[in-house]
Amino acid sequence: LGLINRHRVHLPPEERDPLVIASAEASLNAPLRVLGAALGERAFLLGDDFTLADLNVASVLATALTGSFDLAPFGTVFKWFGRCLSREAAKRTVALATREH
């Protein structure tokens, strides 16, 4: 996700490399499939309740938002991430971060 963000957002346009982005995106396929399989039919990583495990993984995936990485093709992960972001604490955090920038 770091390379995707760097080449989509942080580097000057003339230094961005679409091949780096494509390669970085492709490298996420296997880990996101593993995450999807780990989630299975559960609402959260360890069951029905949001835990520190969800917070940890969701915080890493939150960087995907900066680089416009599309999680939709990873349906289970996409839905889980949406549940994580729809929590009241997450909404307050996003609002606070938005206000500070």
Buried (B, 14 or more C-beta within 10 A) or exposed (E): BEBBBBBBEEEEEEEBEEEBBEEBBEEBEEEBEEBBEBBEEEBBBEEEEBEEEBBEBBEEBBEBBBBEBEBEEBEBBBBBBEBBBEBEEBEEBEEEEEEEE
